[in-house]
Amino acid sequence: MMLKKRIASAVIGILILILLIFSGSLIFAAAVSAIVFIGLKEYCKMISLDIKSSRIIIYFSGFLLIINSYFSVNDFFNLPYGIIIFIIIILLYLDLLLNYDDRNFLKNLSYQFFGIIYIAGGMSFAVFLRDFSLEPFQNTFALWLVLIATWITDSGAYFSGKKFGKKQLAPKISPNKTIVGAIGGILSTAIFILLVGYFLDIISFYWIVFSFLLPATAIIGDLFESCLKRNLGVKDTGNIIPGHGGILDRFDSFIFTAPFTYYFLYFLLVV
């Protein structure tokens, strides 16, 4: 039953994603903003943040990062990221002064700032990748490469681990993940990426390295979110996606693979 829910949710999600990606940059950026909002809402619940003003600042900061990414890739006015980070820190600081707690000041500031950078910062690369325009990665191709590769890693690890996995990969972090599952996810994704490179005629030493590093990064992202949930004492970040949990449960790997792929492709194709 759970597998059927996962498959049904995945199919519906893919159809919605196809529609959003091909609806244009602005609509896609708005959709990413909505995803970030839900993700930040889940995060605020996880850290038990009940102060309304703090939540509003976190949501606004996430929106600011995504919209600035849209302006940046579409050659409109955009703020340097150093200025945005400074604005976010000042807003969080002023809010914490108004709600001062001398025993938890640094903890609260760190938790809130981290959530913004982790979720909104990571997801902002979805906007960058959608409009990535260096040959041969044009017309949303770079974004689809990351999405499909990340899904293959997740599915390959799930099915190979369920079928053959015995020895746990990280028992203290996520008991259900196995070494065989990780290997299965990495190999299946590496094959996919190598095939893409073959058809695009860009096979090189760096591309081969990339084919193995991307799925490894996806697994690291998955384990990272598991660390957060275990530390905060939650099983799932939410229940918005049947069979998958919350937004952060679904995009945990992508938050890592998106920036990794963007910079790898950029330096691979430019430098």
C-alpha positions in Angstrom: 0.0 0.0 0.0 2.8 2.4 0.9 4.6 1.7 -2.3 1.5 2.4 -4.3 1.1 5.7 -2.6 4.7 6.6 -3.3 4.3 5.7 -7.0 1.0 7.6 -7.3 2.4 10.7 -5.6 5.5 10.5 -7.7 3.5 10.3 -11.0 1.3 13.2 -10.0 4.2 15.2 -8.8 6.1 14.7 -12.1 3.2 15.8 -14.2 2.8 19.0 -12.1 6.5 19.6 -12.3 6.6 19.2 -16.1 3.8 21.8 -16.4 5.5 24.2 -14.0 9.0 23.9 -15.7 7.6 24.6 -19.2 5.3 27.4 -18.0 8.1 29.9 -18.0 10.8 31.3 -15.6 8.5 33.5 -13.6 5.8 30.8 -12.9 8.5 28.3 -12.1 10.2 30.7 -9.7 6.9 31.3 -8.0 6.4 27.6 -7.7 9.8 27.2 -6.1 9.0 30.0 -3.7 5.8 28.1 -2.7 7.9 24.9 -2.1 10.4 26.9 -0.1 7.6 28.4 2.0 6.2 25.0 2.8 9.7 23.7 3.5 10.4 26.6 5.9 7.1 26.1 7.6 8.0 22.4 8.2 11.4 23.5 9.5 9.9 26.0 11.9 7.6 23.3 13.2 10.5 21.0 13.7 12.5 23.5 15.7 9.3 24.5 17.6 9.5 28.1 16.5 6.2 29.7 17.7 7.1 33.4 17.5 5.1 34.9 14.7 7.5 37.7 13.8 10.4 35.2 13.6 8.4 33.0 11.2 7.4 35.9 9.0 11.1 37.0 8.7 12.2 33.5 7.8 9.5 33.2 5.1 10.3 36.6 3.8 14.0 35.8 3.7 13.4 32.6 1.7 11.2 34.5 -0.7 13.9 37.1 -1.1 16.5 34.5 -2.0 14.3 32.8 -4.6 13.1 36.0 -6.3 16.7 37.4 -6.4 17.7 34.2 -8.1 15.0 34.8 -10.7 16.2 38.4 -11.3 19.8 37.2 -11.6 19.3 34.6 -14.3 16.9 36.8 -16.3 19.2 39.8 -16.4 17.0 42.1 -14.2 18.2 44.0 -11.2 19.5 41.7 -8.5 21.2 42.3 -5.2 24.6 40.7 -4.5 24.2 37.7 -2.2 26.5 39.3 0.4 23.9 42.1 0.8 21.0 39.7 1.1 22.8 37.6 3.7 23.6 40.9 5.7 19.9 41.9 5.4 18.7 38.5 6.7 21.1 38.5 9.6 20.1 42.1 10.6 16.4 41.2 10.5 16.9 38.0 12.5 19.0 39.9 15.0 16.5 42.7 15.5 13.7 40.2 15.9 15.7 38.3 18.5 16.3 41.5 20.4 12.6 42.2 20.6 12.1 38.6 21.8 15.3 38.4 23.8 16.2 35.1 25.5 19.8 35.4 26.9 20.1 31.6 27.3 19.1 30.7 23.8 20.1 33.8 21.7 22.9 32.2 19.7 21.0 28.9 19.4 17.9 30.7 18.0 19.9 32.8 15.6 21.9 29.8 14.4 18.8 27.6 13.9 16.9 30.3 12.0 19.7 31.4 9.8 20.7 27.8 9.0 17.1 26.9 8.0 17.0 29.8 5.5 20.3 29.0 3.9 19.7 25.3 3.8 16.2 25.3 2.4 15.9 28.6 0.4 19.6 28.7 -0.6 19.6 25.1 -1.8 16.3 25.4 -3.7 17.3 28.6 -5.3 19.5 26.6 -7.6 16.4 25.0 -9.2 15.8 28.5 -10.6 19.4 28.8 -11.8 19.4 25.3 -13.4 16.1 25.8 -15.2 17.6 28.7 -17.1 21.2 27.3 -17.4 22.2 28.2 -20.9 25.7 26.8 -21.7 25.9 24.3 -24.5 24.8 21.6 -24.6 22.7 22.2 -21.5 19.9 24.5 -22.7 16.1 24.6 -22.6 15.8 23.3 -19.0 18.0 20.3 -19.8 20.3 20.9 -16.8 17.4 21.0 -14.4 16.0 17.7 -15.8 19.4 16.1 -15.6 19.6 16.9 -11.8 16.0 15.9 -11.1 16.1 12.6 -13.0 19.5 11.7 -11.6 18.4 12.4 -8.1 15.2 10.4 -8.5 17.2 7.4 -10.0 19.6 7.5 -7.0 16.6 7.5 -4.6 14.8 4.7 -6.4 17.9 2.7 -7.1 18.9 2.8 -3.4 15.4 2.0 -2.3 14.8 -1.1 -4.5 18.3 -2.5 -4.4 18.5 -2.0 -0.6 15.1 -3.6 -0.1 16.0 -6.6 -2.2 19.6 -7.2 -1.3 20.6 -4.9 1.4 21.6 -6.3 4.8 24.4 -4.3 6.3 23.3 -0.8 7.4 25.0 2.2 5.9 24.6 4.6 8.9 22.7 2.7 11.7 22.8 5.6 14.1 21.3 8.0 11.6 19.0 6.0 9.4 18.6 2.3 10.1 16.7 1.5 6.9 19.6 2.6 4.6 22.0 -0.1 3.6 25.5 -0.2 1.9 24.1 -2.3 -1.0 21.3 0.3 -1.4 23.8 3.1 -1.6 25.9 1.2 -4.1 22.8 0.4 -6.2 21.8 4.0 -6.2 25.2 5.3 -7.2 25.7 2.7 -10.0 22.3 3.1 -11.5 22.7 6.9 -11.6 26.2 6.7 -12.9 25.0 4.6 -15.8 22.3 7.2 -16.6 24.7 10.1 -16.5 27.3 8.3 -18.6 24.6 7.6 -21.2 23.6 11.3 -21.2 27.2 12.2 -21.7 27.6 9.7 -24.6 24.6 11.0 -26.5 25.7 14.6 -25.9 29.3 13.7 -26.9 30.8 15.2 -23.8 32.3 12.1 -22.2 35.5 13.0 -20.4 37.4 12.2 -17.2 35.5 14.9 -15.4 32.2 13.7 -16.7 32.9 10.2 -15.4 33.8 11.7 -12.0 30.6 13.7 -12.0 28.5 10.6 -12.8 29.6 9.1 -9.5 29.8 12.2 -7.4 26.3 13.4 -8.1 24.5 10.3 -6.7 27.0 10.3 -3.8 26.0 13.9 -3.1 22.3 12.8 -3.2 22.9 10.2 -0.6 24.8 12.7 1.6 21.9 15.1 1.3 19.4 12.3 2.3 21.5 11.4 5.3 22.0 15.0 6.3 18.2 15.5 6.6 18.0 12.2 8.5 20.5 13.7 11.0 18.3 16.8 11.4 15.2 14.8 12.0 16.9 12.5 14.5 18.4 15.4 16.3 15.0 17.2 16.5 13.1 14.0 17.3 10.7 13.8 14.3 10.0 10.9 11.9 8.8 13.0 8.9 9.1 16.7 8.2 5.4 16.7 7.2 2.6 14.8 5.5 1.8 16.9 2.5 3.0 14.2 0.0 1.3 10.8 0.5 3.8 8.0 0.9 6.8 10.5 1.0 6.2 12.7 4.0 6.9 16.4 3.8 8.5 18.8 1.3 11.9 18.4 3.0 11.6 14.6 2.9 11.1 14.8 -0.9 13.7 17.5 -1.7 16.4 16.6 0.8 18.7 15.2 -1.8 17.9 17.8 -4.4 18.9 20.6 -2.0 22.4 19.1 -2.2 22.6 17.9 -5.8 21.2 21.1 -7.4 24.1 23.5 -6.2 26.7 20.7 -6.8 25.5 20.2 -10.4 25.2 23.9 -11.1 28.8 24.7 -10.1 30.2 21.5 -11.6 28.6 22.1 -15.0 29.5 25.8 -14.9 33.2 25.2 -14.2 33.3 22.1 -16.5 31.9 24.1 -19.4 33.4 27.5 -18.8 36.8 27.1 -17.2 
